[in-house]
Amino acid sequence: MAVVGPALSDSFGYAFWIAFALTALILIPASFLPRHAARDRREAPQTVGKKE
């Protein structure tokens, strides 16, 4: 275990920083997603210029 321990520890540390970096990169485009709910599709579309 004395031979494998440091290598295993280094590999887990490396995987942690890769996961951290990927998560940080994903947060950038996710910040551009809309924050409001989508309009209900069952509503009638609004028409411009027609008065009934």
N, C-alpha and C positions, 0 to 999 in steps of 0.2 A: 504494500500500500504506500510505502514511502516513495516509490518511484512514480506511481500513477497519481498520487494526490496532488502535487503541484501542477501537473499537466491538466488534470481534470478541473482544478480550480481556475486555471488560466482560461480554459475553454468556456467555462460558465461565465466568467467575467467578460470575455469577448462576445458571447451570445447576448449578454445583458445590454452591452453598449450598442450592438447592432439593432436589437429590438427597440431600444430607446431612440436611436436615430431614425428608424423607420416610422415610429409613432410620431415623432416631431415633424417629419416630412409629410405625413398624412394630415396633420392638423392644419397645415397651411391651406390646402384646397378645401378642406372641410369648413374653414371659416368663411368661405364664399357661398356656402349653401344658404338657401332662403330660411329665415327663422320663423316665418308665419305659415299657418296652415293653408293648404290649397283650397281654392274656391270649390264649393259643392257643385258637382256636375249636373245635379238635377234641376238647378236653377235655369230659367229660360234665359237665353242670351239676350243681351241688351242691343237694341237696334238704334242707330243714330239717324235722326231726321224724320222718323215716322212717329206720328202722334195718333193714338187711337183712343 
